[in-house]
Structures are given as structure tokens and as C-alpha cells.
């Protein structure tokens, strides 16, 4: 066994400046594209919701133009003031409102949903919002659309997930579509990403009917997370991974699995492809089968080759070039056919190096630290040459505490076919946990390549096999 403590990987911000924390980096230096011609100086936002929701959300976002104090705490690095979303601070950008981009939904139309079964209510609500998205799609001066989620719409029951095999999901007792997933699937036919916002985001006193009040983040943190997502979805680059000029250009591909909408077919959820800038594209693959030997989903050789070929083609169309190195993260083990298929695809594309990593759902190995807090984030335990566990969640020295609520479980990974050292692979995994523009705190467990797999699968299961979903990652987050 070998124990290694990795340093917190830095991120790149405006002017090439670096910092380990997204909020401090943006406050001090601005977003990564701040000095470039593509920087989002203004974001033209549309809004769909009831008149009261539109007014409440706009009022709160207008408040966010000014600084918001951090939560009162002795942990000054953990709770960071929001600098305000304005041209002279933070993201160096402003939200621009236009009454033409406000699409109100009558409150009485949403109230009628209460008399419907949950399945019917969700679909009716999606139809109401989609009708307004149709109108907004004809407006040229719009970058991103805010969706004020209906207050009284039932939540989708949480699926029963086997932690050892997350692709084995039992359907809920009564099928209920997830409003978020279904609306995002419908919105794929439009040209702008949507951002769904719950009322509790701008109205912390709100309690959804029939449920316990959600545990809310402090206001500054809510402002950080929402505005980061809006900036990215509008086309901006909040931060990126720095790259040493001597390193090979790399892209990271996550392969995960999900059930079809009727729960009868196991399909490849997605190949989530990211470069070091953080630009992401999504590719849907072929059907998979669960092996009798290890009870895990696998692809045959031809489908594995096609999946990576399609991923690289989409990458090239997006970035006008191919990477020199591909690192593949897969949530099930690799069969010889899969290894052969992936390697063939890389060879045909002229990729210099391909590295295959298996990310199991869990590992029984745990570490205990002789201190008041869990092991440090960045702690790597190498059990043997192939088997490793990495604490991507844990105590963060920069914060002076452990920022999570529960005992952290490490991220296991297995080196299947690699050239890089375990330490280099772990450093990349740790860095990729920070490439999530839905949050700004250092407590993500999964790398971005696999983190949103379940949510992406929930969206893609609403597509027919002959339909092609949007490729840009911003449409899924």
C-alpha cells in the first residue's frame, strides 16, 4: 500500500491567473474568458413562469447586481461574499431584461394541474412551458431562458438505486415523469439552454406543499451557483483547467449507462466529452447488455468502437481539432471486446494515447484520520498497482474544515490500460471534480465526466432512437 497527499489543483481565470477556489478566483481575476472577444459582457435572459414568479425572480436577480454578504462564520474562505453580477465586478457581466423575453403563464392554468394525476400534471405543465419556449425561440436577442418551476407540482419519487450497481433502477410504484428531465428533453429542439429555478432560491421562506422545507444554502452561495450556471449556459467560460504547454492536449470521455423510459432496455447513457477548457459535448450510444459473469453492463466491440468514434467526431466538429490523448472513464469494468473497440477507434482517428480507467461505484476501503475532521481532500491510497481510492471529498485545508454534511466516501478507480502514473490519473480526477458549473464549492465527489450521468440519462430516455439530442453540455446541466 502507498499513501499520497495530492495538492489542490489550481483553476485558470481571467488573464491566465490561477486560484484553487472558483469564487475567490472570479472575485479577484474575473472569469477565464474575461479578456477575450467572446466574453459575455451582457447576458440577455428570458423568463417563463407565473407573473408573480417572474416578478419575484427578477427582483432577486436585480438584488444580485450588488454585493451580497457572506454567511457569518469564522470560516472566511468557505463562505465567500458574492461580488455582484455587474460589469465592474465578479463575472464582469450583467443580466439584461426585455419585456419581450418575459412569457407569463396564467396561475389558474397551473392550479388546474392539482386535479390531475401526478403523471398527467407533469406533462400538462411541460406543455404549458413548452408553448412559451416556442415563442421565445423566435426571438433573436436571447442567450439563456430562466424557468420558474411551478410551486405546486409534485416531485418525482426518488428511484431506488443499488449503490453497487447504479444502472439497476427499479421504476417508481406509480410512474411519474420528472418535470426537469422532461422539460429539458423538450427544450432540446430550441436553440437556447434553459435554467430551472425553484421558488425557494429567490424566496427562502417558501415551503413546498406536502413536503419538509428544504435545507437552503446561504444567499451568497445561492447567488454564486446560479450566476455561474447562467454565465456558462449563455456561452461564457467561468474557469478552465490550466495546461502545461509541454503536455499532450487531452480530452476526457465518461461512459455511463441508463434504462430506457419503459425500463425494458439498458442503453449507453452518454459519452460525456470534455477538453481541458471545460467545453463539453454529449453523445448517445447503442444498447448495452448486462453480463452474466459480473452483472455489469457492457458494449460489444463494434458498439464500443462506434461510441468513441462518434464522440471524437463530435469533439472535432466542436473544437476543429482532435486531442493527442484520450482518457476514458467508464462506470463498469472493461471486457476485452470493449478494450479492442475503443483502441480501434483511437487508432483510426490517429490518437497518440488512449488510457482506460474504470470508476466503480464503491470500494470497501476507508481511511480514518487522527483528527476532528475526515481525511484530507486529495488523499490517494494505492492498494496495489491497479486498485486505488481517492478522497475527492474531505477536509479542505484552504477552508479549514470539512465542507460536507456526511462522512465522505472516497472515489475508487482502477487502472485498466494506462501509460500515466496513478498519481497523475488521480490529479486529473481531482481537477475534473472542479469542472462543475452548477456549484462553486470544493466538495464534489465525481469528476465531471460521470457526475451528471444519471441526470443526462433521465433526459435522454425521453428521446427516440432516431432522434438526435443536443450535443452541447449546457443543455443538460
Residue pairs with C-beta under 8 A, 6 or more apart in sequence:
1 381
1 382
1 383
2 381
2 382
3 379
3 380
3 381
3 382
4 379
4 380
4 382
4 423
4 426
5 376
5 378
5 379
5 380
6 378
6 379
6 380
6 390
6 423
6 426
6 427
6 430
7 378
8 20
8 377
8 378
8 396
8 397
8 398
8 430
8 442
9 20
9 241
9 427
9 430
9 431
9 434
10 18
10 19
10 20
10 242
11 18
11 19
11 20
11 22
11 25
11 239
11 240
11 241
11 242
11 434
12 18
12 32
12 239
12 240
12 241
12 242
13 19
13 25
13 26
13 28
13 29
13 30
13 31
13 32
13 34
13 239
14 29
14 30
14 31
14 32
14 33
14 34
14 35
14 92
15 29
15 30
15 34
15 35
17 25
17 28
17 29
18 25
18 242
19 25
19 28
19 29
20 398
20 442
21 77
21 80
21 398
21 440
21 442
22 228
22 238
22 239
22 434
22 440
23 80
23 224
23 440
24 77
24 80
25 239
26 83
26 90
26 91
26 228
26 238
26 239
27 80
27 81
27 83
27 89
27 90
30 90
30 91
30 92
31 39
31 91
31 92
31 93
31 231
31 236
31 237
31 238
31 239
32 237
32 238
32 239
32 240
32 277
33 39
33 40
33 236
33 237
34 92
38 235
38 236
39 92
39 93
39 236
40 91
40 93
40 143
40 231
40 234
40 235
40 236
41 87
41 92
41 93
41 94
42 93
42 94
42 95
42 96
43 93
43 94
43 95
43 96
43 143
43 144
43 230
43 231
43 234
43 236
44 96
44 98
44 101
44 141
44 142
44 143
45 61
45 95
45 96
45 97
45 101
45 142
45 143
45 144
45 145
45 146
45 230
46 101
46 102
46 103
46 136
46 139
46 142
46 144
46 145
46 146
46 192
47 54
47 57
47 58
47 101
47 102
47 103
47 145
47 146
47 148
48 103
48 105
48 129
48 132
48 133
48 136
48 145
48 146
48 147
48 148
49 57
49 104
49 105
49 146
49 147
49 148
49 149
50 104
50 105
50 106
50 107
50 110
50 148
50 150
51 104
51 107
52 107
53 148
53 151
53 199
54 102
54 104
54 148
56 148
56 199
56 202
56 203
57 146
57 148
57 197
57 201
57 202
58 97
59 202
60 201
60 202
60 203
61 85
61 95
61 202
64 82
64 84
64 85
64 223
64 227
65 84
65 85
65 86
65 94
65 95
66 84
66 86
67 81
67 82
67 83
67 84
67 89
68 81
68 82
68 84
68 219
68 220
68 223
69 81
69 220
70 76
70 79
70 80
70 81
70 82
70 218
70 220
71 79
71 218
71 220
71 221
73 79
75 399
75 400
75 401
77 398
77 399
77 400
78 399
78 400
78 401
78 403
78 441
79 218
79 220
79 221
80 220
80 224
81 220
82 90
82 219
82 220
82 223
82 224
82 227
83 89
83 90
84 90
85 91
85 93
85 94
85 95
85 223
85 227
86 93
86 94
87 93
87 94
90 227
91 227
91 231
91 236
91 238
93 231
93 236
95 230
98 141
100 139
100 141
101 136
101 139
101 141
101 142
101 145
103 132
103 133
103 135
103 136
105 128
105 129
105 132
109 128
110 125
110 128
110 150
110 151
110 152
110 153
111 152
112 124
113 121
113 124
113 125
113 150
113 152
113 153
114 121
114 152
116 124
118 154
118 174
118 176
119 174
119 175
119 176
119 177
121 153
121 154
122 153
122 154
122 156
122 176
122 177
122 178
122 179
122 182
123 177
123 182
125 150
125 153
125 179
126 177
126 179
126 182
126 183
126 186
129 147
129 183
130 183
130 186
130 187
133 145
133 186
133 187
133 190
133 194
134 190
136 142
136 145
136 190
136 192
137 190
137 191
137 192
142 192
143 192
143 233
143 234
143 235
144 192
144 193
144 194
144 195
144 230
144 233
144 234
145 187
145 192
145 193
145 194
145 195
146 194
146 195
146 197
146 230
147 183
147 194
147 195
147 196
147 197
148 197
148 199
149 179
149 180
149 196
149 197
149 198
149 199
150 179
151 199
151 206
151 208
151 209
152 208
152 209
153 179
154 176
155 208
155 211
156 172
156 176
156 177
156 178
156 179
157 172
157 173
157 174
157 176
159 169
159 170
159 171
159 172
160 169
160 170
161 168
161 169
162 168
163 361
163 362
164 361
164 362
165 295
165 296
165 361
166 331
166 361
166 454
167 256
167 257
167 258
167 259
167 266
167 297
167 331
167 332
169 259
169 263
171 263
178 458
179 196
180 196
180 458
181 455
181 458
181 459
181 461
181 462
182 462
183 194
183 196
184 194
184 196
184 459
184 475
184 476
185 459
185 460
185 462
185 463
185 469
186 462
187 193
187 194
187 475
188 459
188 463
188 469
188 470
188 475
193 233
193 234
193 472
193 474
193 475
194 475
195 226
195 229
195 230
195 233
197 226
199 206
200 206
200 208
200 214
200 216
201 222
201 226
204 216
204 219
207 213
208 214
216 222
217 225
221 440
221 441
224 440
225 438
225 439
225 440
228 238
228 437
228 438
228 439
228 440
229 437
229 438
229 477
231 238
231 437
232 238
232 437
232 474
232 477
233 474
233 477
237 277
237 278
237 279
238 437
239 278
239 434
240 276
240 277
240 278
241 276
241 277
241 278
241 431
241 432
241 435
242 276
243 249
243 276
248 323
248 324
248 325
248 352
248 353
249 275
249 276
249 321
249 323
249 324
249 325
250 275
250 276
250 323
250 324
250 325
250 326
250 327
250 428
251 273
251 274
251 275
251 276
251 315
251 323
251 325
251 326
251 327
252 273
252 274
252 275
252 326
252 327
252 328
252 329
252 428
252 432
252 447
252 448
252 449
253 271
253 272
253 273
253 308
253 311
253 326
253 327
253 328
253 329
253 449
254 270
254 271
254 272
254 273
254 328
254 329
254 330
254 331
254 447
254 448
254 449
254 450
254 453
255 268
255 269
255 270
255 271
255 285
255 307
255 328
255 329
255 330
255 331
256 268
256 269
256 270
256 272
256 330
256 331
256 450
256 453
256 454
256 456
256 457
257 266
257 267
257 268
257 269
257 288
257 297
257 331
257 332
257 453
257 457
258 266
258 267
258 269
258 270
258 453
258 454
258 456
258 457
258 458
258 460
258 461
259 265
259 266
259 267
259 457
259 461
260 266
260 267
260 461
261 461
261 462
265 287
266 287
266 288
266 289
266 290
266 297
267 284
267 285
267 286
267 287
267 288
267 460
267 461
268 284
268 285
268 286
268 287
268 288
268 299
268 303
268 307
269 284
269 285
269 453
269 454
269 456
269 457
269 460
270 282
270 283
270 284
270 285
270 453
270 456
270 457
270 460
271 282
271 283
271 284
271 285
271 307
271 308
271 310
271 311
272 280
272 281
272 282
272 448
272 449
272 450
272 452
272 453
272 456
272 473
273 280
273 281
273 282
273 283
273 311
273 312
273 314
273 315
274 280
274 432
274 435
274 448
274 449
274 473
275 315
275 319
275 323
278 435
278 437
278 448
279 318
279 319
279 473
280 448
280 472
280 473
280 474
281 311
281 314
281 315
281 318
281 471
281 472
281 473
282 456
282 469
282 470
282 471
282 472
282 473
282 475
282 476
283 307
283 310
283 311
283 314
283 471
284 460
284 463
284 469
285 299
285 303
285 306
285 307
285 310
286 299
286 303
286 306
286 307
287 303
288 297
288 298
288 299
288 303
289 297
289 298
289 300
290 296
290 297
290 298
291 297
291 298
291 335
294 332
294 333
296 332
296 333
297 332
298 332
298 333
298 335
298 337
298 338
299 307
299 337
299 338
299 341
300 337
300 341
301 337
301 338
301 340
301 341
301 344
302 341
303 341
304 337
304 338
304 340
304 341
304 342
304 345
305 341
305 342
305 344
305 345
306 341
306 345
307 341
307 345
308 326
308 328
308 341
308 342
308 345
308 346
309 345
309 348
309 349
312 322
312 326
312 345
312 346
312 349
312 351
314 471
315 322
315 323
316 322
318 471
322 349
322 350
322 351
323 351
324 351
324 352
324 353
325 351
325 352
325 353
325 354
325 355
326 346
326 351
326 353
326 354
326 355
327 354
327 355
327 357
327 425
327 428
328 342
328 354
328 355
328 356
328 357
329 357
329 359
329 447
329 449
329 450
330 338
330 356
330 357
330 358
330 359
331 358
331 359
331 360
331 361
331 450
331 453
332 358
333 358
333 360
333 414
333 416
334 356
334 358
334 416
334 417
339 356
339 416
339 417
342 354
342 356
343 354
343 417
346 354
353 419
354 417
355 417
355 418
355 419
355 420
355 425
356 416
356 417
356 418
357 413
357 414
357 415
357 416
357 418
357 425
358 413
358 414
358 416
359 411
359 412
359 413
359 414
359 446
359 447
359 450
360 412
360 413
360 414
362 409
362 412
363 387
363 389
363 410
363 412
365 381
365 383
365 389
365 410
365 412
366 409
366 410
367 375
367 379
367 381
367 389
367 391
367 410
368 375
369 375
369 376
369 395
371 395
373 394
373 395
373 401
373 402
374 391
374 394
374 395
374 402
374 407
374 408
375 391
375 394
375 395
375 408
375 410
376 391
376 394
376 395
376 396
376 397
377 391
377 392
377 393
377 394
377 395
377 396
377 430
377 442
378 390
378 391
378 394
378 430
379 390
379 391
379 394
379 410
380 388
380 389
380 390
380 391
380 422
380 423
380 426
381 388
381 389
381 390
381 410
382 388
382 422
383 389
385 415
385 422
386 414
386 415
386 416
387 412
387 414
388 412
388 413
388 414
388 415
388 422
388 425
388 426
389 410
389 411
389 412
389 413
390 410
390 411
390 412
390 413
390 426
390 429
390 430
391 408
391 410
391 411
392 410
392 411
392 429
392 430
392 433
392 444
392 445
392 446
392 447
393 404
393 408
393 409
393 443
393 444
393 445
394 402
394 408
395 401
395 402
396 402
396 403
396 442
396 443
398 442
399 442
402 408
403 441
403 442
403 443
404 443
408 445
409 445
411 429
411 445
411 446
411 447
413 425
413 426
413 429
415 422
415 425
418 425
428 447
429 447
432 447
432 448
432 449
433 444
433 445
433 446
433 447
433 448
433 451
434 442
434 444
435 447
435 448
436 444
436 448
436 451
437 477
438 477
444 451
445 451
452 476
452 477
455 476
455 477
456 476
459 469
459 476
460 469
463 469
469 475
470 476
